[in-house]
Amino acid sequence: MRDLTHLKTFIIDSKDPKEIDDAFSLELIDGNKKKLWIHISNPCKLFLTDSKIDIDARSKSSSLYLINQYIPMLPPEIIDKANLYQNKISDTISASIIFNDNGSINKYEIVEAKIKPKYQLIYEDAEEIIELEPKEELEIIEIKNLLLKSINYRKKQGAIFFDTPNFKINIINGNVEINNIQKGISQSIVSESMILMGFVTSLYLYENNIATPYRTHKINCNAAEILERYKDSEIKYIILKQYMGKSYITTKANKHESLGLDKYTQCTSPLRRYLDLIVQRQVFNNINNIKKLSHNKINEIIDLTKIKQLEHNNIYKNDKLKYLKIFFRNENKSSYKIIFIKWINNKKGIALVYFPEYSLEILIVLYISIETYTNKIYKVKYNLSNNNLLEFIH
């Protein structure tokens, strides 16, 4: 167990997060060498494999974050014990990384540790600190610089960064609202630290011949050519996704080309994703000389997770559509601008479209009397007389 409570450790997260499972620190070695620490909360020591808590978490596969409801994967008392809070001493699985000048990894180490976060920031506050660069917060500025170098290095290795705004559906005073979310630098560095944690964890497990669910992605197109062809389009990254092909999970380590990594596993959300919990448990068990899960057991869990993820995707989709229906019915604009992406089922009129006003990519039932083309803008209106969700008429 490594005592890292002396480090100035930062948590950066959204407002009122349910599960707080990651943080990072900077350690200076020999006066000027910089070591990045990435910390992930460690619920593994709170319950055993195949215990009732573990079996229940496996059956859920992940927490459900619905628009007006939260269903945790783990019991609330476990989450509260494992959550990282400001000024709380917490158990973690932590990785240290020393970078080369070009942003690649020179050396890494993964340990069981204790931390005591000093700062718990929301993204907006972290954004302000990063912008102002106060001398007393030198650590977070140095962390930002290290992670930006890592981002640039992965870009040179072929990583693709989907630089698109997102949306969030909120219920404010009983009203359904759609809010655009622009990704700031604070979110970028948190995301990069999580990707790096997954990368070094995959290296650790591979080098120690330990079974794990690796994530693999092969880019099945010339991404640069597609982005250049649609460089002025608001949906260029959505179009690219249609060509790229899906990522998949297997116990065989292969490249994750869209991340620019030789291998990769997800391990940074053990409180809300069961596969992440399994990855962390393999690391924890190896550190503590406890029997690890076999390849066959990991494959069984991967198959179960795939089934549950399909179920969850349907739950998310139906939940989102339920509130979008309320939003469009109440807003009742005379017309909307959409960008056509592609037909999903032409005979039934089901199309994938993009609402630039809301940064919203969604399936709708679309009735128009002219031929449609990808990346073309169309003007549509909501059909109030029909109960079919998001049915539009040109």
Buried (B, 14 or more C-beta within 10 A) or exposed (E): EBEBBEBBBBBBBEEEEBBBBBBBBBBEEEEEEBBBBBBBBBBBEBBEBEEEBBEEBBEBBBBBBBBEEEEBBBBEEBBEBBBBEBEEEBBBBBBBBBBEEEBEBEEBBBBBBBBBBBBBBBBEEBBEBBEEEEEEBEBBBBBBEBBBBBBEBBEEBBBBBEEBEEBEBEEEEEEBBBEEEEBBBBBBBBBBBBBBBBBBBBBBBBEEEBBBBBBBBBBEEEBEEBBEBBEEBBBBBBBBBBEBBEBEBEBEBBBBBBBBBBBBBBBBBBBBBBBBBBBBBBBBBBBEEEEBBEEEBBBEBBEBBEEBBEEBEEEBEEBBBBBBBBBBEEEEEEEBEBBBBBBEEEEEBEBBBBBBEBBBBBBBBBBBEEEBEBBEEBEBEBBEEEEEBBBBBB
